[in-house]
Amino acid sequence: MPIFNGHSLVCEKLAQVALIYGVRELELVGAVLRLSVKYGGRADVMLERTASFMRDLEHAVRELVAMSAETRLSSWVLAMLPGRHRRFSDSLQS
């Protein structure tokens, strides 16, 4: 009969919940806890760094979405300006 300590059971359950609900962040937390248990170290420091990484990643994703929306809006505005394309292309040919 295998011996389970509390840490390995928590890591396994986090992996199961991550698969069931499709939450990649929980899988990452489980991996961090597994590494902390296996190689030692302070789990609280590792979890804090992981949380900081996840916050930074979420911020970067939101910023990318905002920048792409801004670019799409700018292209629409420029496309709607009357006669700009013809004047610009005429100046290039001259």
C-alpha positions as a Markdown table, in Angstrom:
| # | Residue | x | y | z |
|---|---|---|---|---|
| 1 | Met | 0.0 | 0.0 | 0.0 |
| 2 | Pro | 1.5 | 3.3 | -1.0 |
| 3 | Ile | 2.3 | 5.9 | 1.6 |
| 4 | Phe | 0.9 | 9.4 | 0.9 |
| 5 | Asn | 2.1 | 12.4 | 2.7 |
| 6 | Gly | -0.1 | 15.5 | 2.7 |
| 7 | His | 1.9 | 17.4 | 0.1 |
| 8 | Ser | 1.8 | 14.7 | -2.6 |
| 9 | Leu | -2.0 | 14.3 | -2.1 |
| 10 | Val | -2.5 | 18.0 | -2.5 |
| 11 | Cys | -0.4 | 18.0 | -5.6 |
| 12 | Glu | -2.3 | 15.1 | -7.1 |
| 13 | Lys | -5.7 | 16.7 | -6.3 |
| 14 | Leu | -4.6 | 20.0 | -7.8 |
| 15 | Ala | -3.6 | 18.2 | -11.0 |
| 16 | Gln | -7.0 | 16.5 | -11.1 |
| 17 | Val | -9.0 | 19.7 | -10.6 |
| 18 | Ala | -6.9 | 21.4 | -13.3 |
| 19 | Leu | -7.8 | 18.7 | -15.8 |
| 20 | Ile | -11.4 | 18.6 | -14.8 |
| 21 | Tyr | -12.0 | 22.4 | -15.0 |
| 22 | Gly | -9.3 | 23.1 | -17.6 |
| 23 | Val | -7.5 | 25.6 | -15.4 |
| 24 | Arg | -3.8 | 25.7 | -16.4 |
| 25 | Glu | -2.9 | 27.9 | -13.5 |
| 26 | Leu | -3.8 | 25.2 | -11.0 |
| 27 | Glu | -1.6 | 22.7 | -12.8 |
| 28 | Leu | 1.2 | 25.2 | -12.5 |
| 29 | Val | 0.6 | 25.6 | -8.8 |
| 30 | Gly | 0.6 | 21.8 | -8.4 |
| 31 | Ala | 3.9 | 21.6 | -10.3 |
| 32 | Val | 5.4 | 24.3 | -8.1 |
| 33 | Leu | 4.3 | 22.5 | -4.9 |
| 34 | Arg | 5.7 | 19.2 | -6.3 |
| 35 | Leu | 9.1 | 20.8 | -6.9 |
| 36 | Ser | 9.1 | 22.4 | -3.5 |
| 37 | Val | 8.4 | 19.0 | -1.8 |
| 38 | Lys | 10.8 | 17.1 | -4.0 |
| 39 | Tyr | 13.8 | 19.5 | -3.9 |
| 40 | Gly | 13.1 | 21.4 | -0.7 |
| 41 | Gly | 12.7 | 25.1 | -0.4 |
| 42 | Arg | 10.1 | 27.4 | 0.9 |
| 43 | Ala | 6.8 | 26.8 | -0.7 |
| 44 | Asp | 5.4 | 30.2 | 0.3 |
| 45 | Val | 8.2 | 32.0 | -1.6 |
| 46 | Met | 7.8 | 29.8 | -4.6 |
| 47 | Leu | 4.0 | 30.3 | -4.6 |
| 48 | Glu | 4.4 | 34.1 | -4.3 |
| 49 | Arg | 6.8 | 34.1 | -7.3 |
| 50 | Thr | 4.3 | 31.9 | -9.2 |
| 51 | Ala | 1.5 | 34.3 | -8.3 |
| 52 | Ser | 3.5 | 37.3 | -9.5 |
| 53 | Phe | 4.3 | 35.5 | -12.7 |
| 54 | Met | 0.6 | 34.7 | -13.3 |
| 55 | Arg | -0.4 | 38.3 | -12.6 |
| 56 | Asp | 2.3 | 39.6 | -15.0 |
| 57 | Leu | 1.1 | 37.2 | -17.7 |
| 58 | Glu | -2.5 | 38.2 | -17.3 |
| 59 | His | -1.5 | 41.9 | -17.5 |
| 60 | Ala | 0.5 | 41.2 | -20.7 |
| 61 | Val | -2.4 | 39.4 | -22.3 |
| 62 | Arg | -4.8 | 42.2 | -21.5 |
| 63 | Glu | -2.4 | 44.8 | -22.9 |
| 64 | Leu | -2.0 | 42.8 | -26.1 |
| 65 | Val | -5.7 | 42.6 | -26.6 |
| 66 | Ala | -6.1 | 46.4 | -26.0 |
| 67 | Met | -3.3 | 47.1 | -28.4 |
| 68 | Ser | -4.8 | 45.0 | -31.1 |
| 69 | Ala | -8.2 | 46.6 | -30.6 |
| 70 | Glu | -6.6 | 50.0 | -30.9 |
| 71 | Thr | -4.9 | 49.0 | -34.1 |
| 72 | Arg | -8.1 | 47.7 | -35.6 |
| 73 | Leu | -9.9 | 50.9 | -34.7 |
| 74 | Ser | -7.2 | 53.0 | -36.2 |
| 75 | Ser | -7.3 | 51.1 | -39.4 |
| 76 | Trp | -11.1 | 51.5 | -39.6 |
| 77 | Val | -10.8 | 55.3 | -39.0 |
| 78 | Leu | -8.1 | 55.6 | -41.6 |
| 79 | Ala | -10.1 | 53.6 | -44.1 |
| 80 | Met | -13.1 | 55.8 | -43.6 |
| 81 | Leu | -11.3 | 59.0 | -44.4 |
| 82 | Pro | -12.4 | 60.3 | -47.7 |
| 83 | Gly | -9.8 | 60.5 | -50.5 |
| 84 | Arg | -6.7 | 59.8 | -48.4 |
| 85 | His | -5.7 | 56.8 | -50.3 |
| 86 | Arg | -5.7 | 58.5 | -53.7 |
| 87 | Arg | -3.7 | 61.5 | -52.5 |
| 88 | Phe | -1.1 | 59.3 | -50.8 |
| 89 | Ser | -0.7 | 57.0 | -53.8 |
| 90 | Asp | -0.4 | 60.0 | -56.1 |
| 91 | Ser | 2.3 | 61.6 | -54.0 |
| 92 | Leu | 4.3 | 58.3 | -54.1 |
| 93 | Gln | 4.1 | 58.2 | -57.9 |
| 94 | Ser | 5.3 | 61.8 | -58.4 |
